[in-house]
Amino acid sequence: MLRVLVLGAAAGGGFPQWNCNRESCRRARQRDPNATPQTQSSLAVSADGENWYLLNASPDLRQQIFDTPQLHPKNGTRHSPIAGVVLTNCDVDHIAGLLTMRESSAFALYATRKVLGVLAGNSIFGVLNPDFVKRREFRLDQPFEAVTADGRLSGIEIEAFAVPGKVALYLENGTAENNFGSEKEDTVGLRVASKSDGRHFYYIPGCAALDAPLAARLQAAPLVFFDGTLWRDDEMIAAGTGVNKTGQRMGHMSMSGPDGAIAAFESLDVQRKLFIHINNTNPVLISDSEESRVVRESDWELARDGMEINL
């Protein structure tokens, strides 16, 4: 059995974003019931209900832990049920939460060699005491069983695989072929499975396109959390955010349109599909919007902070 908690469902900046004054963010600040605030994207997963693994470490992690009793300290003066963190890339909204975890509590940190190299190259992450935080490299397409803080096997098997994406924004060097459409270790998806019964799900919070290998991998999957950053490819431009980038340019596949995720998944027979990593510009965050209705009628769900799914 796997227990999955949605700690955060929004993209970088959360919803409402700190400097966003669009109607949707104003409605969220006004506590409009159709514009529920969401923190930045992260999941927690456990096979035993005691040892939990974070899939990405959100900048909102302190608040997410506060809002999630399963992650509260249980024993002694200092304790955490968080046994490990698994990173899908080195975007700010996926690694900044690691700085919250600097108080010398033991956990394992899993990432690709490239992502671990980025962390090693930034001295601020030296606050993660290596005597307590063991950095563990994983290789693509090679499943491994996560371990607990004291080295015991967790009962959770994780397999990372490449997905179309790009390097983190702060790592861009201006050369298109180095930044865009990259796959290897820049952006990965995760297959997370219970060792005891094989039940599993996929977590893909960032994806630029659903190519043939990824489509084949997801065919008939029981549960997929998928990149829901934008509703349409030119959304950031049309919203007047000052960011003149398309979704494709940012490494994100849109929900709508003939090349969007809703259309791409139609033939995959996935049993349950949830959008996650939803940007504050995306109208689906407003539950009474036309776009939100289309999502529901297309047999998709929107992940929400506090959602729990048991497999």
Secondary structure, DSSP 8 states (H G I E B T S, - for coil): --EEEEEE-B-TT-BS-TT--SHHHHHHHTT-TTS--B-B-EEEEESSSSSEEEES--TTHHHHHHT-GGGS--SSSS--SEEEEE-S---HHHHGGGGGG-SS--EEEEE-HHHHHHHHTSGGGGGS-TTTEEEEE--TT--EEEE-TTS-EEEEEEEEEE-SEE--GGG--S-HHHHEEE-TTTSEEEEEEETTT--EEEEES--S---HHHHHHHTT-S-EEEE-S-SSTTHHHHTT-S----HHHHT---SSSTTSHHHHTTTS--S-EEEESB-TT-GGGSTTSHHHHHHHHTT-EE--TT-EEE-
